[in-house]
C-alpha cells in the first residue's frame, strides 16, 4: 500500500495559492483517498540531477514536485510551482541522507556547481581560508559529504558562507556556521544534534534509505495516515505548527516528564507558543488537568482556537482550561465573594490619585505613586505601613529618603481609602486577592500550569499560578521572551517559589519571520540588555531565520491623510496578489487611530474586523492596536502611525527627572511593543509614518 508524505515546503506553497488553484491541487492528489497513485502521471525529467524527483501536472500552468524513493512505495509532495519554476527546481535539487545525523537533506546542486568557479577564483587570490584549521576528518564527522567538502575548502569569508545558505543542505550549513562562530567541533556537533528529535544520532546510517531519513526529519516531512488527515492538513495549510514540530520544540513538548518547573525562552517566531500548545496536549493525554494562561484576552482566545484545531479527542481537550490571567483572578474572587467586583477605569484611578496627592501633599506624581504601589507593595505583597517602610523597593530607580517614604505611604493609603469608598478595585488588587484565596485552598486546582507570554505577568499574578498547582514534576511550563515585554512587570521567579535552575531552554530558530524582516526588526530594540525572568540578562545571540523574502517597506508620508491613502494602496496590492483578507493584519499605537483606518479601508471597499474576530470575519482584514497584536501572526502586516509623536507614546513615559530608571524601562517597553507588532509578519512588512519618523526606526532607504 502506498504511503503519502507531505513536506513542509509543500504546505507553505499550497497556503499561498489562490483558491481555484488549490482546488486543482486537491483534485490531483485525490487518488490518495483510494490508496493509489495510478493516473497521477508521475514524470521523470531528462537532465534531472536526482533520479528520485518526479513532477505531476496540476493545471495548465503549474506542476507539482514529488520525491519518490526507490523503496517503501512512498510519495512525498515537495512543492507546487509555476511550470517553468517547477522544472527548474526539479532538475536542480538533490535529496540525500546526512551521513552522520541520518536526516533528509536537500541541496541546490546546480547553483553550487555554478558558484564554484567564482569561489575558486577568489580562493586563488587569498592565502587564508575560512575553515583551514579543521581537517577533513573534523568536517566529515560533522556530516559534511564529498560534494560539499571541496566547496567548503574554497571559502575565504563568512559572507561567502552566508551566500551559500539557500544552496547547501541545512544540517551541513548549520555545522559550518557553528564552526565559523567560534565553536569547537565538539560544540558544533552538539549544536547540530538539536536537529534530531531525541538529540541522539542513529548508531548506523544507510545513506541510500531516503524513507528512514524522512521519518527522522519530522520538522520537515510528515507521513499522512489517511484521507481524513490529508483533508485536515489541506483545510488548514497555514497551521503548519500542528504537524511540523522542529526537533528542538518536539523534545520539550513531548518529553515524558520534567522534574519541576521549566522555562522556555526565545525570540519572536521561534515556536514558544507552538511548544506550549503541544506540551498542553501531551500532559492532557497523560490524564492531567491543565491550566493554560496568558496576559491578554485576545491571545487566550487564540490559544483556545488553536487547541481546538490541534486536539481531536474531546476527552483530552476537556482536560485543558484556557483563560487569561485577569479573567482567572476575577472569576476566583467572584466565586468566593458571591458578587461581581467592580473594576476601576484608568480615568477614575487617575482622578483618585490626584485627590490623594492634594489631600496628603505628596511630592510625587500620580504615575510615580501608582508604580510604587504596584511594583513594590503589591509585587512584594506587603501588609501595611511597617512592611513597606522596611522594604527594599527592588526594581525602582529613584531613591527616596525615609521621610519621603512616609509621605509616599500616606498618599498610597489615602488612595486606597478613596478606591475602597468607591467600591472599585484594580485588576492587580483582584489578582492579589485571588492569590490569597487559592493559597488557602487545601488542594491545588490543577496538576499542570502552562504560561504563555510569561514576561508580561505581574508578581501577584505569578502568586496565583504558584498557588494553583502543587510544587512537583511538570508543575509549570513557562514560555516567554523578555524582548517582547510590553507591560512594566518585572519578576524573579525564584523569589516567588518557582525554580527553573537546570530546566531553562532557549529556542533560537525563527520559523515565522523572514531573515530580512527579523534583521530589520531586531534593530528596533536598541542596544540595551534586558532582564529575564530568572534574575539573569537575556540576549538574542544565535537568533536567526532560514526563511528569506523581501525587505520591509518603510514609507514616510507628509500627513495622516496621505498615510491612510498609502495604506489602502498597500492592502489592495496584497489582496490583488491573492493574499486572503484575514491573513493581513494592521496595527497602530492608539485606539483612536483604529476608526480612521477602518473608515479609510471601508471607503475603498475593503472590509475590516478587530483582531479578536473569528468565524464570519474570514473575509475581513484584521485591525487593532499594537498591544492586541501580541501572540498573533499574519502573512502580511502593516504598522502605521510610527511617527515621532506617537512612538514612543509620551503618556507612557515616566519623566526622566522623576525616575531615570523607570524612564529607561518605559522607553524599552515602547521599543518592545513596536518590535512585537512588526514581527507578527510572515512574508511582508509595511511600516509607515506621517511627518517625522519615530526615533526607533532604523535608517531606511526606499
Secondary structure, DSSP 8 states (H G I E B T S, - for coil): --EEEEEHHHHHHHHTS-HHHHHHHHHHTGGGGGT--TTS--B--TT-S-TTEEEEE-SSSEEEEEE--SSTTEEEEEEEEEHHHHHHHHHHEEEEE-TTT--EEEEEHHHHHHHHHHHHHHHHH-S--TTTTS-HHHHHHTT--HHHHHHHTT--SHHHHHHTTTTS-HHHHHHHHHHHTT--HHHHHHHHGGGSTTS---S---TT-HHHHHHT-TTTEEEE-SHHHHHHHHHTTT-GGGT---HHHHHHHS-S--SS-EEEEE-TTSSHHHHHHHHHHHHHHTT--EEEE-S-HHHHHHHHHHHHHH---HHHHTTEEE--HHHHHHHHHHHHHSS--EE--HHHHHHHHHHHHHHHT-SS-HHHHHHHIIIIIITTT--SHHHHHH---TT--S---HHHHHHHHHHHHHHHHHHHHHTEE-HHHHHHHHHHHHHHSSS-SBSEEEESSGGG--HHHHHHHHHHB-SSTT-EEEEE-GGG--S-----TGGGT---TT-EEEE-EESSS-HHHHHHHHGGG-S--EE-TTSSEE--TT-EE-------EEEEESSHHHHHHHHHHHHHHHHHTT--GGGEEEEESSTHHHHHHHHHHHHTT--EEETT--GGGGGSEEEEETGGGTT--EEEEEE---BTTTSS-GGG---TTT-HHHHHHHHHHHHHHHHHHHTTEEEEEEEEEESSB-TTS-----
